[in-house]
Amino acid sequence: MIASLAGTIQYKQNNNLIVNVNGVGYSVLVNGITFSSIGVVGDEISLITYLDVKEDSLTLFGFLDMISFELFKYLISVNGVGAKSALAILDLDQPEAIMQSIQQERINVLHQASGIGKKTAERIVLELRDKLGNLYSTDFGESDATNSASSKSTQDVWDALESLGYKPSQIQKVISSLDNTLDVSEQIRLALKLLQK
């Protein structure tokens, strides 16, 4: 089992990477958020990996942090959610915000992910809403604590915009462009400005 990789980015395109580890290139599929946040070809990278084994293929999926990896494993445990669909869900927001959406039964949020229909979103909520508390109590280190604070502000902005009557599809388009280190009130002001364009 390949649990992690540390090496040099040899190729980077369309959410696909080749990571060169001591002369051996590993093909790794990542989600869009991870793809956008990592460096360029020639940079060093360290990924937590999941090996998806099928009859006719072996696919490595990569994650920058343990909480994303653990949430991915929970998602693929749900009947009807494949690895690529789970990656699409992870593209919706930070992992903590996605977990909140599941626990708060926000089916309309999950439904925004590519390949996730309403019935599948309902199944995810039904099967995972009472299981994800374990992830909150797991020590993932300081960097993930920072991510948790950022995702909390993102969730607050989402709630505010939703209460103003905006649809999840509209909110999703603007929220990804906000700097979630800003005050919530400033993020809401900027989001409203974007929504009015």
Secondary structure, 3 states (H helix, E strand, C coil): CCCEEEEEEEEEECCEEEEEECCEEEEEECCHHHHHHCCCCCCEEEEEEEEEEECCEEEEEEECCHHHHHHHHHHHCCCCCCHHHHHHHHCCCCHHHHHHHHHCCCHHHHCCCCCCCHHHHHHHHHHHCCCCHHHHCCCCCHHHHHHHHHHHHHHHHHHHHHHCCCCHHHHHHHHCCCCCCCCHHHHHHHHHHHHCC
